[in-house]
């Protein structure tokens, strides 16, 4: 099996595992982020060992975090930012 097929199989297995545990998490009325963290732990090298090419999965994870931060930024209320901005700036300083 070539390296491209291996990476594809790993990402496909991660997506299936994430969807399955996300569905189970929703049925148990848990936040999806908890189910996805559990999926990452289960897919890791210590439990099932699904992930062997850490570089490719790391890039996929960084892309996911960037998309998540973008979506959070879209839902950010400018009025709230104006109100809390000086307080957050003073606290951060």
Chimera marker file (.cmm) of the C-alpha trace (Angstrom):
<marker_set name="trace">
<marker id="1" x="0.000" y="0.000" z="0.000" r="1" g="1" b="0" radius="0.5"/>
<marker id="2" x="1.367" y="3.424" z="-0.883" r="1" g="1" b="0" radius="0.5"/>
<marker id="3" x="1.777" y="6.297" z="1.551" r="1" g="1" b="0" radius="0.5"/>
<marker id="4" x="-1.113" y="8.236" z="-0.042" r="1" g="1" b="0" radius="0.5"/>
<marker id="5" x="-3.490" y="5.328" z="0.518" r="1" g="1" b="0" radius="0.5"/>
<marker id="6" x="-2.290" y="4.987" z="4.101" r="1" g="1" b="0" radius="0.5"/>
<marker id="7" x="-2.930" y="8.664" z="4.868" r="1" g="1" b="0" radius="0.5"/>
<marker id="8" x="-6.318" y="8.498" z="3.162" r="1" g="1" b="0" radius="0.5"/>
<marker id="9" x="-7.256" y="5.412" z="5.176" r="1" g="1" b="0" radius="0.5"/>
<marker id="10" x="-6.174" y="7.056" z="8.425" r="1" g="1" b="0" radius="0.5"/>
<marker id="11" x="-8.162" y="10.225" z="7.762" r="1" g="1" b="0" radius="0.5"/>
<marker id="12" x="-11.202" y="8.197" z="6.667" r="1" g="1" b="0" radius="0.5"/>
<marker id="13" x="-10.969" y="6.096" z="9.836" r="1" g="1" b="0" radius="0.5"/>
<marker id="14" x="-10.689" y="9.259" z="11.955" r="1" g="1" b="0" radius="0.5"/>
<marker id="15" x="-13.769" y="10.750" z="10.291" r="1" g="1" b="0" radius="0.5"/>
<marker id="16" x="-15.786" y="7.569" z="10.775" r="1" g="1" b="0" radius="0.5"/>
<marker id="17" x="-14.669" y="7.244" z="14.396" r="1" g="1" b="0" radius="0.5"/>
<marker id="18" x="-15.424" y="10.924" z="15.044" r="1" g="1" b="0" radius="0.5"/>
<marker id="19" x="-18.883" y="10.621" z="13.487" r="1" g="1" b="0" radius="0.5"/>
<marker id="20" x="-19.655" y="7.459" z="15.434" r="1" g="1" b="0" radius="0.5"/>
<marker id="21" x="-18.513" y="8.846" z="18.776" r="1" g="1" b="0" radius="0.5"/>
<marker id="22" x="-20.188" y="12.185" z="17.987" r="1" g="1" b="0" radius="0.5"/>
<marker id="23" x="-23.485" y="10.379" z="17.425" r="1" g="1" b="0" radius="0.5"/>
<marker id="24" x="-23.058" y="8.423" z="20.657" r="1" g="1" b="0" radius="0.5"/>
<marker id="25" x="-22.146" y="11.634" z="22.491" r="1" g="1" b="0" radius="0.5"/>
<marker id="26" x="-25.267" y="13.368" z="21.197" r="1" g="1" b="0" radius="0.5"/>
<marker id="27" x="-27.440" y="10.468" z="22.304" r="1" g="1" b="0" radius="0.5"/>
<marker id="28" x="-25.855" y="10.712" z="25.756" r="1" g="1" b="0" radius="0.5"/>
<marker id="29" x="-26.458" y="14.493" z="25.685" r="1" g="1" b="0" radius="0.5"/>
<marker id="30" x="-22.776" y="15.355" z="25.882" r="1" g="1" b="0" radius="0.5"/>
<marker id="31" x="-21.083" y="18.245" z="24.057" r="1" g="1" b="0" radius="0.5"/>
<marker id="32" x="-19.630" y="17.241" z="20.702" r="1" g="1" b="0" radius="0.5"/>
<marker id="33" x="-16.200" y="18.528" z="21.654" r="1" g="1" b="0" radius="0.5"/>
<marker id="34" x="-16.026" y="15.885" z="24.394" r="1" g="1" b="0" radius="0.5"/>
<marker id="35" x="-16.881" y="13.145" z="21.894" r="1" g="1" b="0" radius="0.5"/>
<marker id="36" x="-14.243" y="14.420" z="19.464" r="1" g="1" b="0" radius="0.5"/>
<marker id="37" x="-11.578" y="14.530" z="22.172" r="1" g="1" b="0" radius="0.5"/>
<marker id="38" x="-12.452" y="10.945" z="23.113" r="1" g="1" b="0" radius="0.5"/>
<marker id="39" x="-12.235" y="9.991" z="19.426" r="1" g="1" b="0" radius="0.5"/>
<marker id="40" x="-8.743" y="11.494" z="19.265" r="1" g="1" b="0" radius="0.5"/>
<marker id="41" x="-7.658" y="9.589" z="22.344" r="1" g="1" b="0" radius="0.5"/>
<marker id="42" x="-9.123" y="6.313" z="21.080" r="1" g="1" b="0" radius="0.5"/>
<marker id="43" x="-7.552" y="6.741" z="17.625" r="1" g="1" b="0" radius="0.5"/>
<marker id="44" x="-4.153" y="7.606" z="19.084" r="1" g="1" b="0" radius="0.5"/>
<marker id="45" x="-1.194" y="5.257" z="19.248" r="1" g="1" b="0" radius="0.5"/>
<marker id="46" x="-1.867" y="4.216" z="22.857" r="1" g="1" b="0" radius="0.5"/>
<marker id="47" x="-5.338" y="2.708" z="22.287" r="1" g="1" b="0" radius="0.5"/>
<marker id="48" x="-6.201" y="1.619" z="18.720" r="1" g="1" b="0" radius="0.5"/>
<marker id="49" x="-3.171" y="2.941" z="16.888" r="1" g="1" b="0" radius="0.5"/>
<marker id="50" x="-5.193" y="4.191" z="13.902" r="1" g="1" b="0" radius="0.5"/>
<marker id="51" x="-2.852" y="7.153" z="13.442" r="1" g="1" b="0" radius="0.5"/>
<marker id="52" x="0.673" y="6.387" z="12.329" r="1" g="1" b="0" radius="0.5"/>
<marker id="53" x="1.527" y="9.406" z="10.160" r="1" g="1" b="0" radius="0.5"/>
<marker id="54" x="1.454" y="12.133" z="12.780" r="1" g="1" b="0" radius="0.5"/>
<marker id="55" x="2.595" y="14.856" z="10.372" r="1" g="1" b="0" radius="0.5"/>
<marker id="56" x="-0.446" y="14.573" z="8.102" r="1" g="1" b="0" radius="0.5"/>
<marker id="57" x="-2.877" y="14.354" z="10.981" r="1" g="1" b="0" radius="0.5"/>
<marker id="58" x="-1.211" y="17.336" z="12.678" r="1" g="1" b="0" radius="0.5"/>
<marker id="59" x="-1.762" y="19.439" z="9.549" r="1" g="1" b="0" radius="0.5"/>
<marker id="60" x="-5.399" y="18.327" z="9.459" r="1" g="1" b="0" radius="0.5"/>
<marker id="61" x="-5.775" y="19.230" z="13.143" r="1" g="1" b="0" radius="0.5"/>
<marker id="62" x="-4.260" y="22.679" z="12.637" r="1" g="1" b="0" radius="0.5"/>
<marker id="63" x="-6.614" y="23.272" z="9.730" r="1" g="1" b="0" radius="0.5"/>
<marker id="64" x="-9.566" y="22.218" z="11.905" r="1" g="1" b="0" radius="0.5"/>
<marker id="65" x="-8.556" y="24.635" z="14.662" r="1" g="1" b="0" radius="0.5"/>
<marker id="66" x="-8.221" y="27.457" z="12.123" r="1" g="1" b="0" radius="0.5"/>
<marker id="67" x="-11.712" y="26.759" z="10.765" r="1" g="1" b="0" radius="0.5"/>
<marker id="68" x="-13.113" y="26.578" z="14.302" r="1" g="1" b="0" radius="0.5"/>
<marker id="69" x="-11.579" y="29.936" z="15.222" r="1" g="1" b="0" radius="0.5"/>
<marker id="70" x="-12.911" y="31.424" z="11.988" r="1" g="1" b="0" radius="0.5"/>
<marker id="71" x="-16.436" y="30.234" z="12.788" r="1" g="1" b="0" radius="0.5"/>
<marker id="72" x="-16.205" y="31.599" z="16.324" r="1" g="1" b="0" radius="0.5"/>
<marker id="73" x="-15.063" y="34.934" z="14.882" r="1" g="1" b="0" radius="0.5"/>
<marker id="74" x="-18.080" y="35.023" z="12.585" r="1" g="1" b="0" radius="0.5"/>
<marker id="75" x="-20.439" y="34.697" z="15.543" r="1" g="1" b="0" radius="0.5"/>
<marker id="76" x="-18.653" y="37.354" z="17.612" r="1" g="1" b="0" radius="0.5"/>
<marker id="77" x="-20.865" y="40.335" z="18.384" r="1" g="1" b="0" radius="0.5"/>
<marker id="78" x="-19.093" y="43.652" z="17.614" r="1" g="1" b="0" radius="0.5"/>
<marker id="79" x="-21.093" y="45.421" z="20.332" r="1" g="1" b="0" radius="0.5"/>
<marker id="80" x="-19.918" y="42.944" z="22.932" r="1" g="1" b="0" radius="0.5"/>
<marker id="81" x="-16.357" y="43.349" z="21.705" r="1" g="1" b="0" radius="0.5"/>
<marker id="82" x="-16.581" y="47.140" z="22.096" r="1" g="1" b="0" radius="0.5"/>
<marker id="83" x="-17.973" y="46.740" z="25.615" r="1" g="1" b="0" radius="0.5"/>
<marker id="84" x="-15.517" y="44.117" z="26.842" r="1" g="1" b="0" radius="0.5"/>
<marker id="85" x="-12.503" y="45.218" z="24.787" r="1" g="1" b="0" radius="0.5"/>
<marker id="86" x="-10.997" y="47.747" z="27.238" r="1" g="1" b="0" radius="0.5"/>
<marker id="87" x="-11.548" y="45.433" z="30.208" r="1" g="1" b="0" radius="0.5"/>
<marker id="88" x="-9.943" y="42.504" z="28.380" r="1" g="1" b="0" radius="0.5"/>
<marker id="89" x="-7.039" y="44.686" z="27.254" r="1" g="1" b="0" radius="0.5"/>
<marker id="90" x="-6.419" y="45.945" z="30.791" r="1" g="1" b="0" radius="0.5"/>
<marker id="91" x="-6.685" y="42.445" z="32.251" r="1" g="1" b="0" radius="0.5"/>
<marker id="92" x="-4.374" y="41.001" z="29.608" r="1" g="1" b="0" radius="0.5"/>
<marker id="93" x="-1.797" y="43.710" z="30.154" r="1" g="1" b="0" radius="0.5"/>
<link id1="1" id2="2" r="1" g="1" b="0" radius="0.2"/>
<link id1="2" id2="3" r="1" g="1" b="0" radius="0.2"/>
<link id1="3" id2="4" r="1" g="1" b="0" radius="0.2"/>
<link id1="4" id2="5" r="1" g="1" b="0" radius="0.2"/>
<link id1="5" id2="6" r="1" g="1" b="0" radius="0.2"/>
<link id1="6" id2="7" r="1" g="1" b="0" radius="0.2"/>
<link id1="7" id2="8" r="1" g="1" b="0" radius="0.2"/>
<link id1="8" id2="9" r="1" g="1" b="0" radius="0.2"/>
<link id1="9" id2="10" r="1" g="1" b="0" radius="0.2"/>
<link id1="10" id2="11" r="1" g="1" b="0" radius="0.2"/>
<link id1="11" id2="12" r="1" g="1" b="0" radius="0.2"/>
<link id1="12" id2="13" r="1" g="1" b="0" radius="0.2"/>
<link id1="13" id2="14" r="1" g="1" b="0" radius="0.2"/>
<link id1="14" id2="15" r="1" g="1" b="0" radius="0.2"/>
<link id1="15" id2="16" r="1" g="1" b="0" radius="0.2"/>
<link id1="16" id2="17" r="1" g="1" b="0" radius="0.2"/>
<link id1="17" id2="18" r="1" g="1" b="0" radius="0.2"/>
<link id1="18" id2="19" r="1" g="1" b="0" radius="0.2"/>
<link id1="19" id2="20" r="1" g="1" b="0" radius="0.2"/>
<link id1="20" id2="21" r="1" g="1" b="0" radius="0.2"/>
<link id1="21" id2="22" r="1" g="1" b="0" radius="0.2"/>
<link id1="22" id2="23" r="1" g="1" b="0" radius="0.2"/>
<link id1="23" id2="24" r="1" g="1" b="0" radius="0.2"/>
<link id1="24" id2="25" r="1" g="1" b="0" radius="0.2"/>
<link id1="25" id2="26" r="1" g="1" b="0" radius="0.2"/>
<link id1="26" id2="27" r="1" g="1" b="0" radius="0.2"/>
<link id1="27" id2="28" r="1" g="1" b="0" radius="0.2"/>
<link id1="28" id2="29" r="1" g="1" b="0" radius="0.2"/>
<link id1="29" id2="30" r="1" g="1" b="0" radius="0.2"/>
<link id1="30" id2="31" r="1" g="1" b="0" radius="0.2"/>
<link id1="31" id2="32" r="1" g="1" b="0" radius="0.2"/>
<link id1="32" id2="33" r="1" g="1" b="0" radius="0.2"/>
<link id1="33" id2="34" r="1" g="1" b="0" radius="0.2"/>
<link id1="34" id2="35" r="1" g="1" b="0" radius="0.2"/>
<link id1="35" id2="36" r="1" g="1" b="0" radius="0.2"/>
<link id1="36" id2="37" r="1" g="1" b="0" radius="0.2"/>
<link id1="37" id2="38" r="1" g="1" b="0" radius="0.2"/>
<link id1="38" id2="39" r="1" g="1" b="0" radius="0.2"/>
<link id1="39" id2="40" r="1" g="1" b="0" radius="0.2"/>
<link id1="40" id2="41" r="1" g="1" b="0" radius="0.2"/>
<link id1="41" id2="42" r="1" g="1" b="0" radius="0.2"/>
<link id1="42" id2="43" r="1" g="1" b="0" radius="0.2"/>
<link id1="43" id2="44" r="1" g="1" b="0" radius="0.2"/>
<link id1="44" id2="45" r="1" g="1" b="0" radius="0.2"/>
<link id1="45" id2="46" r="1" g="1" b="0" radius="0.2"/>
<link id1="46" id2="47" r="1" g="1" b="0" radius="0.2"/>
<link id1="47" id2="48" r="1" g="1" b="0" radius="0.2"/>
<link id1="48" id2="49" r="1" g="1" b="0" radius="0.2"/>
<link id1="49" id2="50" r="1" g="1" b="0" radius="0.2"/>
<link id1="50" id2="51" r="1" g="1" b="0" radius="0.2"/>
<link id1="51" id2="52" r="1" g="1" b="0" radius="0.2"/>
<link id1="52" id2="53" r="1" g="1" b="0" radius="0.2"/>
<link id1="53" id2="54" r="1" g="1" b="0" radius="0.2"/>
<link id1="54" id2="55" r="1" g="1" b="0" radius="0.2"/>
<link id1="55" id2="56" r="1" g="1" b="0" radius="0.2"/>
<link id1="56" id2="57" r="1" g="1" b="0" radius="0.2"/>
<link id1="57" id2="58" r="1" g="1" b="0" radius="0.2"/>
<link id1="58" id2="59" r="1" g="1" b="0" radius="0.2"/>
<link id1="59" id2="60" r="1" g="1" b="0" radius="0.2"/>
<link id1="60" id2="61" r="1" g="1" b="0" radius="0.2"/>
<link id1="61" id2="62" r="1" g="1" b="0" radius="0.2"/>
<link id1="62" id2="63" r="1" g="1" b="0" radius="0.2"/>
<link id1="63" id2="64" r="1" g="1" b="0" radius="0.2"/>
<link id1="64" id2="65" r="1" g="1" b="0" radius="0.2"/>
<link id1="65" id2="66" r="1" g="1" b="0" radius="0.2"/>
<link id1="66" id2="67" r="1" g="1" b="0" radius="0.2"/>
<link id1="67" id2="68" r="1" g="1" b="0" radius="0.2"/>
<link id1="68" id2="69" r="1" g="1" b="0" radius="0.2"/>
<link id1="69" id2="70" r="1" g="1" b="0" radius="0.2"/>
<link id1="70" id2="71" r="1" g="1" b="0" radius="0.2"/>
<link id1="71" id2="72" r="1" g="1" b="0" radius="0.2"/>
<link id1="72" id2="73" r="1" g="1" b="0" radius="0.2"/>
<link id1="73" id2="74" r="1" g="1" b="0" radius="0.2"/>
<link id1="74" id2="75" r="1" g="1" b="0" radius="0.2"/>
<link id1="75" id2="76" r="1" g="1" b="0" radius="0.2"/>
<link id1="76" id2="77" r="1" g="1" b="0" radius="0.2"/>
<link id1="77" id2="78" r="1" g="1" b="0" radius="0.2"/>
<link id1="78" id2="79" r="1" g="1" b="0" radius="0.2"/>
<link id1="79" id2="80" r="1" g="1" b="0" radius="0.2"/>
<link id1="80" id2="81" r="1" g="1" b="0" radius="0.2"/>
<link id1="81" id2="82" r="1" g="1" b="0" radius="0.2"/>
<link id1="82" id2="83" r="1" g="1" b="0" radius="0.2"/>
<link id1="83" id2="84" r="1" g="1" b="0" radius="0.2"/>
<link id1="84" id2="85" r="1" g="1" b="0" radius="0.2"/>
<link id1="85" id2="86" r="1" g="1" b="0" radius="0.2"/>
<link id1="86" id2="87" r="1" g="1" b="0" radius="0.2"/>
<link id1="87" id2="88" r="1" g="1" b="0" radius="0.2"/>
<link id1="88" id2="89" r="1" g="1" b="0" radius="0.2"/>
<link id1="89" id2="90" r="1" g="1" b="0" radius="0.2"/>
<link id1="90" id2="91" r="1" g="1" b="0" radius="0.2"/>
<link id1="91" id2="92" r="1" g="1" b="0" radius="0.2"/>
<link id1="92" id2="93" r="1" g="1" b="0" radius="0.2"/>
</marker_set>
